[in-house]
Every structure is written in C-alpha cells, then in structure tokens.
Amino acid sequence: MPASARPLPPALIPNSAARRGPVSPAPPMACDAHLHIYDPAHPAAGPTPENAGVEQYRRLQALLGLSRAVIVQPRPYGTDNTVTLRAIAQLGPARTRGIAVVDSDIGDAALQALHEGGIRGIRFSFHAPNTKAGGFEAVERLARRIAPLGWHVQLHWTADQIARQRDLLERLPVAMVFDHLGRLPPADGMAHPAFGIVRALLESGRAWLKLSGAYLNTRHGVRGGYHDTDAVARAWIESAPGQLVWGSDWPHVTEPVDKPDDTELFDLLSRWCGTQALQRQILVDNPARLYGFAAD
C-alpha cells in the first residue's frame, strides 16, 4: 500500500471523514483558498462547530500537504473579524490571508487595519438569508471603498442571483471571486444563464472562481463519487484555468452529521485537471496572484 494511502487513526482530523492522504500529493506552496476557523471562547450570534480551530486545521493541512491558506469569515461572527484575524496570525501572515465581512459604514482606518492583518477581500454570502452581510445595494458601494486596497469581493450567491445581478457584476470596480463552483443547480449545470455570465467575467480576467464545495453542488453525493460535478468543474477549467483556485471548505458547517472526506475532495482536483501542471497552477500559481503571496 503506498504511503499516501495508509489508513489513519479514527478521528485524526476533526470535522472530516478523511482517513488517508491524497493520491496525488500537493505541490510545494499549495493553497487551501476557502476554510473557516472558529473559537468557542469568542462570542457568536449563533452556534459554532466544536474542534474547528487553528490547531485542528493544522492537522488537515499536514494530511493534504498544504502550505498556504485563506480563512473566510464565518457567518456567526457577523462583522467581528477578530477570530479570523487571530487565525491568520497563528497560521503565519506570510502564508495566510483572510476574507472579511464588514459594516457598510466601515471607516478607512478600520479597513487599513484589516489589510495589515492579512485581509484581502470582503464576502457577500447571499445564498441563504444573511442580514450580517448587508444586501445587494451594499455590494457596489463597499467595492468602491476597498478598490484602493486592491481587494476583491467574494460572492456566495445562487445561480439565479448571479443571473439577476448581471448588470451589477459588470460594473463592479474590483475583481470578484465566485464561491463553490458558481452554485449552478445540478439539474441545469452549464445550461443555466449564470454559467455564461461567470464564464465571460472569468475570461475577461475580472473574476475568479473557487473549485470548492462539491458536496453542495451534487445530487449523487459522496456515494456517487461526486461524478455529477465533473462536467461543470471541467468546463470552468477549460474556460479559464488561470482564474481558478481550490478550497476545502473545512469544517463543513453545512454538513453537521455526515462530514465529507477532505482527502476525497482534494483528489477531485486531480480528476478534474488531468495533469499535474494544471493542478499546480490552480493550487499554487493562481492563489499567489489572487491573494498576493510572495515567492517562498
């Protein structure tokens, strides 16, 4: 049995069903561009998962061979980015970035402080109702505020929302990053109008997309090997390989009972890419450009 496939002790990785290392090892400086960190001691507006802190995530990093990380502000903390900023510092600011959620009237000094703490974008998660992130009317206004910092907006929207907000997206003055394969409905896939909108933005170089959250975009699920995500993922790769990044979405808060296997999710990228060169581009080169990682 190859070393990468050796079984691991049960529960070695909290909030994950992973029990082995990846089939295709991660290249040096590989980046997990989407994860969340929680601190049970920090006040939150809603329930938070257990064993989802920095030390637990380090174990997943080591298992998958990842070096860089992008921490996305969790919903229960609203616009209090303390936990995210602390996690950036703990994981190492040279190899870690963050995506914040901010108040619509945030001041310039507060934005600068977030930048110095490693924040490189703000998130609007409207896939489910989220009063903490403002509304669509706040997106362009805040985008203009963060433009001088070189940040981007990260968008977790439904495909229908993307289609309805086409005009807004086309006039944004900053780059945009679409979460979780664009959230195209599995029944529609590339036939949904959002696919063409996002593809055009990717091909123009104004947008990026995360090859993440396969378990959010499947009808077949883990037992089906997520094979119904292959066509969409490969379509994104064929359209704009230089505008894609990969993320684990650990600790998988949308799946409170049956946690995904993070190794399987990582191995999907190898299946979608087909070549190690393309896999390296998505894991190393693209996130370095998007998030401003220096040569290490």
C-alpha positions in Angstrom: 0.0 0.0 0.0 1.5 3.4 -1.0 2.3 5.8 1.9 -0.3 8.3 0.8 -3.0 5.6 1.1 -2.1 4.3 4.6 -5.1 4.4 6.9 -5.1 6.9 9.7 -6.3 6.6 13.2 -10.1 7.3 13.6 -11.0 11.0 14.2 -7.5 12.2 13.4 -8.9 15.1 11.5 -11.9 16.7 13.4 -14.9 17.7 11.2 -13.7 15.5 8.4 -14.2 11.9 7.3 -10.6 11.7 5.9 -8.7 8.6 6.8 -5.8 8.6 4.3 -3.6 11.0 2.5 -4.2 12.2 -1.1 -3.5 10.0 -4.1 -1.7 12.9 -5.9 0.5 14.8 -3.4 0.1 18.6 -3.2 2.9 20.6 -4.8 5.0 22.9 -2.6 3.2 26.1 -1.6 -0.2 24.6 -2.4 -3.1 26.8 -1.1 -6.4 26.0 0.5 -8.3 29.1 -0.6 -11.5 28.5 1.4 -11.8 27.5 5.0 -13.3 28.8 8.2 -11.9 29.0 11.8 -14.0 29.0 14.9 -13.1 29.8 18.5 -15.7 28.5 21.1 -14.5 31.1 23.6 -15.4 34.1 21.3 -18.9 35.5 21.4 -21.0 34.4 18.4 -24.5 35.2 17.2 -25.3 31.5 16.5 -24.0 28.0 17.1 -20.4 27.2 16.2 -18.8 23.8 15.5 -16.6 22.2 18.0 -12.9 21.3 17.3 -12.7 23.8 14.4 -9.8 25.9 15.5 -6.3 26.6 14.2 -4.7 23.5 15.8 -7.3 21.2 14.3 -6.9 22.8 10.9 -3.2 22.3 11.0 -3.8 18.6 11.1 -5.7 18.8 7.9 -3.0 21.0 6.3 -0.4 18.3 7.2 -2.5 15.5 5.9 -3.1 17.1 2.5 0.4 18.7 2.3 -0.9 22.3 2.1 1.2 25.3 3.0 -1.0 28.4 2.3 -4.5 29.2 3.5 -7.3 31.7 3.0 -9.6 32.0 6.0 -13.2 33.1 5.2 -15.1 35.0 8.0 -17.7 32.6 9.5 -21.3 33.7 9.5 -21.9 33.5 13.3 -19.3 36.2 14.0 -21.0 38.8 11.8 -18.7 41.7 11.1 -16.5 41.0 14.1 -13.4 39.6 12.3 -11.4 39.0 15.5 -11.3 35.2 15.2 -10.3 35.4 11.5 -7.5 37.9 12.2 -6.2 35.9 15.1 -6.1 32.7 13.0 -4.2 34.5 10.2 -1.5 35.5 12.8 -1.4 32.0 14.2 -1.1 30.2 10.9 1.5 32.7 9.8 0.8 36.0 7.9 3.3 35.2 5.2 1.3 32.1 4.2 -2.2 33.1 5.2 -4.8 35.6 4.0 -8.4 36.3 5.1 -11.7 37.4 3.7 -13.7 39.7 6.0 -17.4 40.7 6.4 -17.6 44.4 7.2 -20.2 47.0 8.2 -21.5 49.1 5.3 -20.2 52.3 7.0 -16.7 51.0 8.0 -14.1 53.7 8.2 -10.8 53.9 6.2 -8.7 53.3 9.3 -10.6 50.1 10.1 -10.1 48.9 6.5 -6.4 49.6 6.7 -6.1 47.7 10.0 -7.8 44.7 8.3 -5.4 44.9 5.4 -2.4 45.0 7.8 -3.9 41.9 9.5 -3.9 40.0 6.2 -7.4 40.6 4.9 -7.6 40.8 1.1 -11.3 40.8 0.3 -14.9 41.1 1.7 -17.6 38.5 1.4 -21.2 38.8 0.5 -22.9 35.5 1.3 -26.5 35.8 0.0 -27.0 32.1 -0.9 -29.1 31.9 2.3 -30.5 35.0 4.1 -27.7 36.9 5.8 -28.5 40.2 7.4 -25.0 40.5 8.7 -23.6 40.9 5.2 -25.8 43.7 4.1 -27.8 43.5 0.8 -27.1 43.7 -2.9 -27.4 47.5 -2.6 -24.2 47.5 -0.4 -22.0 45.5 -2.8 -21.1 48.3 -5.2 -20.7 50.9 -2.5 -18.3 48.7 -0.5 -16.5 47.6 -3.6 -15.6 51.2 -4.3 -14.4 51.6 -0.7 -12.0 48.6 -1.0 -10.7 49.3 -4.5 -7.8 51.4 -3.3 -6.6 48.5 -1.2 -6.5 46.1 -4.2 -9.1 43.8 -2.5 -11.8 41.8 -4.2 -15.4 40.9 -3.4 -16.2 37.2 -2.7 -19.7 36.2 -3.7 -21.6 33.2 -2.4 -24.7 33.7 -4.5 -27.2 31.3 -6.0 -27.0 30.9 -9.8 -30.4 32.7 -10.1 -29.0 35.6 -8.0 -26.0 35.8 -10.3 -28.2 36.0 -13.4 -30.4 38.7 -11.9 -27.4 40.8 -10.8 -25.6 40.7 -14.1 -25.6 44.5 -14.5 -24.2 44.9 -11.0 -21.4 42.4 -11.6 -20.4 44.0 -14.9 -19.9 47.5 -13.4 -18.1 46.5 -10.2 -14.7 48.3 -9.9 -12.9 45.4 -8.3 -12.2 41.8 -9.0 -14.8 39.3 -7.9 -14.5 35.7 -6.7 -17.4 33.3 -7.1 -17.7 30.6 -4.4 -18.3 26.9 -4.7 -18.3 26.1 -8.5 -20.7 29.0 -9.0 -23.5 27.2 -7.3 -25.0 26.0 -10.6 -28.0 23.8 -9.9 -27.0 20.2 -10.6 -30.1 19.7 -12.8 -29.1 22.7 -15.0 -25.3 22.7 -15.0 -23.8 24.8 -17.8 -27.3 25.4 -19.3 -28.1 27.9 -16.5 -27.7 31.5 -17.6 -25.3 32.1 -14.7 -22.7 29.9 -16.4 -22.3 32.2 -19.4 -22.2 35.3 -17.2 -19.5 34.0 -14.9 -17.5 32.5 -17.8 -17.4 35.8 -19.6 -16.1 37.5 -16.4 -13.5 34.8 -15.9 -12.3 35.0 -19.5 -12.0 38.8 -19.2 -9.7 38.4 -16.2 -12.1 40.4 -13.9 -13.3 37.4 -12.0 -12.1 34.2 -10.3 -13.9 31.0 -9.2 -13.4 28.5 -6.4 -13.3 24.8 -7.3 -14.8 24.0 -3.9 -17.9 22.7 -2.2 -18.5 19.7 -4.5 -20.9 18.3 -1.8 -23.0 21.5 -2.2 -23.5 21.0 -5.9 -24.3 17.3 -6.4 -27.4 15.1 -6.5 -25.3 11.9 -6.2 -23.2 12.9 -3.2 -20.3 11.1 -1.7 -21.6 7.6 -2.6 -21.7 8.7 -6.2 -18.1 10.0 -6.0 -19.4 13.5 -6.9 -19.2 12.4 -10.6 -22.1 14.7 -11.5 -19.8 17.7 -10.6 -17.2 16.7 -13.2 -18.7 18.3 -16.2 -19.2 21.7 -14.5 -15.7 21.7 -12.9 -14.0 20.7 -16.2 -16.0 23.4 -18.1 -14.6 26.0 -15.7 -11.1 24.7 -16.1 -11.4 24.6 -19.9 -12.8 28.2 -19.9 -10.3 30.0 -17.7 -7.6 27.8 -16.0 -5.7 30.9 -14.9 -8.7 32.3 -12.9 -9.4 29.3 -10.6 -8.4 28.4 -7.1 -9.3 25.3 -4.9 -10.7 25.3 -1.4 -11.6 22.6 1.2 -14.5 24.5 2.9 -13.4 22.8 6.1 -15.0 22.4 8.7 -18.1 21.8 6.5 -20.6 23.6 8.7 -23.4 22.8 6.2 -22.9 19.1 6.9 -23.3 18.8 10.7 -23.8 15.0 10.7 -22.0 13.3 7.8 -18.8 15.2 7.2 -17.2 15.0 3.8 -13.8 13.2 3.3 -11.4 16.1 2.7 -8.9 13.8 1.0 -11.6 12.8 -1.5 -12.4 16.4 -2.1 -8.8 17.2 -2.7 -8.4 14.2 -5.0 -11.3 15.6 -7.1 -9.0 18.3 -8.4 -6.6 15.8 -9.8 -9.5 14.1 -11.6 -10.8 17.4 -12.9 -7.4 18.7 -14.1 -5.9 15.6 -15.6 -2.3 17.0 -15.4 0.0 17.9 -12.6 0.9 21.1 -14.3 -2.7 22.3 -14.3 -3.2 21.2 -10.7 -0.1 23.2 -9.7 -1.4 26.2 -11.5 -4.7 26.1 -9.5 -3.1 25.2 -6.2 0.0 27.4 -6.3 0.3 30.0 -9.1 -3.3 31.3 -9.3 -3.8 31.9 -5.5 -0.4 33.5 -5.3 -1.6 36.1 -7.9 -5.1 36.5 -6.4 -4.0 36.8 -2.7 -0.6 38.3 -3.1 1.6 35.5 -1.7 5.3 36.3 -2.1 7.7 33.8 -3.6 8.6 31.5 -0.7 
